[in-house]
């Protein structure tokens, strides 16, 4: 990834959690790395998944950031 690329992180199992919205990697790489690591340690797997809800949340992140995805 380039420093001006944007990254967002959504985790999900039976619920969907937006860990962080789209932001530029270069300006926030320490925060982004820490947020992903902290989320990974606190996330429990198992049960059903909310895959389609997670996709919908991802599309909302694009819309909120003003990015056209279609």
JOLINSUL-V375116 format. One record per residue. RES is the residue in one letter. PSI is psi in degrees with one decimal (* if undefined). Layout:
res->(RES	RES)
psi->(PSI	PSI)
This chain:
res->(X	X	X	X	X	X	X	X	X	X	X	X	X	X	X	X	X	X	X	X	X	X	X	X	X	X	X	X	X	X	X	X	X	X	X	X	X	X	X	X	X	X	X	X	X	X	X	X	X	X	X	X	X	X	X	X	X	X	X	X	X	X	X	X	X	X	X	X	X	X)
psi->(140.2	160.6	-23.6	-0.6	148.5	145.9	143.0	162.1	122.5	127.8	150.9	149.1	-109.9	-9.2	160.9	131.9	122.8	108.5	-46.7	147.6	174.9	126.4	156.8	132.4	-42.1	-39.0	-19.0	19.3	-34.3	-46.7	-44.0	-45.7	-44.5	-42.9	-41.1	-45.6	-45.3	-38.1	-41.0	-37.8	-26.4	0.3	130.4	134.2	168.0	161.1	-161.6	165.7	148.4	55.6	-50.6	-34.8	-37.7	-40.7	-44.0	-43.0	-39.6	-41.9	-36.4	-35.9	-42.7	-44.7	-45.3	-28.5	-3.4	25.8	129.9	127.2	0.2	*)
